């Protein structure tokens, strides 16, 4: 006696087992690593800690990543991508107050999306020494050079540092809702740059 329930064909309701797919293992690893890296530091976090908290073996991580530095690159990838887009846009612009506002807006968005990851890059020496950390630091250098322009004047460098610092430190404050305070923070940074 043949049964027709062994294989689901196209259009068969059994073809889609679940309406809501479980979270992707790669994404789960990245989220867990982000949390551990931010709390314990990159060096202080082992592959075993990342996987055991998810009920996985280290071998499962190596199915998705080549190693811990590749996991770090995955955690930092959205920030790196946003930074590349900001730098590409900066290359098209002449620095006017309107264009300065646009770049400060983009920088704000980059940090507001994940200030925890930004803090990891800014504060963890081991992250800074990694390949992706070096690329992100180069992006920061490019932003700073664009903000200061061709001027080697100390006052211009101080203004640029104060403007980016205003954005970062404001977003790191407890209770600061990026959406509610966006205009005030960016406006202050812009005034610093244009005073």
C-alpha positions, 0 to 999 in steps of 0.5 A: 500500500503506497502512502502519499504523505511521505513527501510534500510537493509544491503547493502542499501545506506540509511544504512550509513546516512553520510560519515563523522560522527559528532565528538563524544560528549565525545571527544567534551567535553574533548576538551572543558574541556582541553581548559577551564582547561588550561585557567581558571584552574580546580577549575575555570571551572564549568561543566556548562561552559564546556557543555554550550559552546557546546550547551549541558546540564550538564546532557549530560556530566553526560551521558559520565562522572561521574563528573568533576574529571572524565572529568579531568582524560579523558583529562589527559589519553593520558599523563598518558598512555604515562607515563606508557609506558615510565616507563615500558620501563625504568624498562627494561633498564640499564642506558647507554648513548644510553638508556638515549637518548631513555628515553629523546626521550620518555619524549620529545614526551610525552611533545611535544604531548600536552605541554598545558596539561603538563603545567596544571599538573605542574602548577595547584595545584587542578589538582595535588591533584586529583587522576590522578594528583597524579598518574602523579606526581608519574610517574614524580618521577619515571622518576627522580629517574631513571635519578638520579640512586641510587646516592643521590648526589646533583650534580646528582639531579641537572643534572636530573632536568636541563635535564628535565627542558631543554626539558619542557622549550624549548617546552614552548617557542613560535615559537619552532617547536618540529620536527625542534628542537627535536635533538637540545633539546634532545641533550642538555638534554643528554649533561647535563646528561652526563657532 
